[in-house]
Amino acid sequence: MTALSAAEREALGERLGNRRQTLRAEIQTQLANSDDPRVVGLKNELAATEDWVLADILGDLDIAMVTRDIQELQEIEAALARIEDGSYGTCRDCGEPIGWPRLNAQPTAMRCIACQGAFETARGKPGPPTL
């Protein structure tokens, strides 16, 4: 696989940033519509501080949609951090470039297809489809 070009990296970074904004808005909407008393206090604190780390607390709550969105948001934040530090597009296991087809399909990917398949097999899950 060849390394990402600067244009590819920039395009993926923009997609990730846009998705981050969408997820934040969705989480706020979901919190605003919740009548769960555990969420009301957190919702007010989150609105006051804009501290998205607080959203991690929701993982302990039984709110499936919010939990899913928070997980995706965490993956996006991690991918954006990798773009910032220059490690984006490099497999965390083998160090080889991940490549445009995989990252275009899954912009938050941390592993190449081969290493992701091995990782999932080791965890007892079927590997990803090949791209």
C-alpha positions in Angstrom: 0.0 0.0 0.0 1.2 3.5 -0.7 1.0 6.3 1.9 -1.8 8.8 1.8 -1.2 12.0 -0.3 -1.5 15.3 1.4 -4.8 15.9 -0.5 -6.2 12.5 0.6 -5.2 13.2 4.2 -6.8 16.7 4.1 -10.0 15.3 2.5 -10.3 12.6 5.2 -9.6 15.2 7.9 -12.3 17.4 6.6 -14.8 14.4 6.6 -13.8 13.5 10.1 -14.3 17.1 11.3 -17.7 17.4 9.7 -18.8 14.1 11.2 -17.6 15.2 14.6 -19.8 18.3 14.4 -22.8 16.2 13.3 -22.3 13.8 16.1 -22.0 16.5 18.7 -25.2 18.1 17.5 -27.0 14.6 17.5 -25.7 13.9 21.1 -27.0 17.3 22.2 -30.4 16.7 20.6 -30.6 13.2 22.2 -29.7 14.6 25.6 -32.2 17.5 25.2 -35.0 14.9 24.4 -34.1 12.6 27.3 -36.2 12.7 30.4 -33.9 10.3 32.3 -33.0 12.1 35.6 -29.4 10.9 35.3 -29.1 12.7 32.0 -30.7 16.0 33.0 -27.8 17.0 35.3 -25.2 15.8 32.9 -27.0 17.6 30.0 -26.9 20.9 31.9 -23.2 20.5 32.8 -22.3 19.5 29.2 -24.1 22.6 27.9 -22.4 24.9 30.4 -18.9 23.6 29.9 -18.8 22.3 26.3 -16.4 19.7 27.7 -17.0 16.6 25.5 -15.0 14.4 27.9 -18.1 14.5 30.1 -19.9 12.7 27.3 -17.8 9.6 28.2 -19.9 9.3 31.4 -22.9 8.5 29.3 -21.3 5.2 28.3 -22.3 3.9 31.8 -25.9 4.8 31.1 -28.3 2.6 29.3 -28.9 4.9 26.3 -28.0 2.9 23.3 -28.1 5.6 20.6 -26.1 8.1 22.7 -23.6 5.4 23.6 -23.1 4.5 20.0 -22.6 8.1 18.9 -20.2 8.7 21.8 -18.1 5.7 20.7 -18.0 7.0 17.1 -17.1 10.5 18.4 -14.2 9.0 20.4 -12.9 7.2 17.4 -13.1 10.4 15.3 -11.3 12.4 18.0 -8.6 9.7 18.0 -8.3 9.8 14.2 -8.1 13.6 14.2 -5.3 13.4 16.9 -3.4 11.0 14.6 -3.8 13.4 11.8 -2.4 16.1 14.0 0.6 14.1 15.2 1.4 12.7 11.8 0.6 9.0 12.5 -2.7 8.9 10.6 -2.7 6.4 7.8 -0.1 4.2 9.4 -1.1 0.8 10.8 -0.6 0.7 14.6 0.4 -2.9 14.5 2.7 -3.4 11.5 3.7 0.2 10.7 2.8 -0.1 7.1 0.5 2.5 5.3 -3.2 1.7 5.6 -4.0 3.0 2.2 -6.7 5.1 0.6 -9.4 2.4 -0.1 -9.6 1.3 3.6 -9.4 4.8 5.0 -11.9 6.1 2.5 -14.3 3.4 3.6 -13.4 3.6 7.3 -11.7 7.0 8.1 -11.2 6.0 11.7 -9.3 2.8 10.9 -6.1 2.3 13.0 -5.0 -0.9 11.4 -4.5 -2.2 7.8 -6.9 -4.9 6.7 -4.5 -7.7 7.4 -3.8 -6.5 10.9 -7.4 -5.7 11.6 -8.4 -9.3 10.5 -5.7 -10.7 12.8 -6.9 -8.5 15.7 -10.5 -9.5 15.3 -9.6 -13.2 14.9 -7.6 -13.0 18.1 -10.6 -11.5 19.9 -12.9 -14.2 18.5 -14.6 -12.0 15.9 -14.7 -12.6 12.2 -12.3 -10.3 10.3 -13.3 -7.4 8.1 -14.2 -7.9 4.4 -11.3 -7.3 2.1 -11.4 -4.0 0.1 
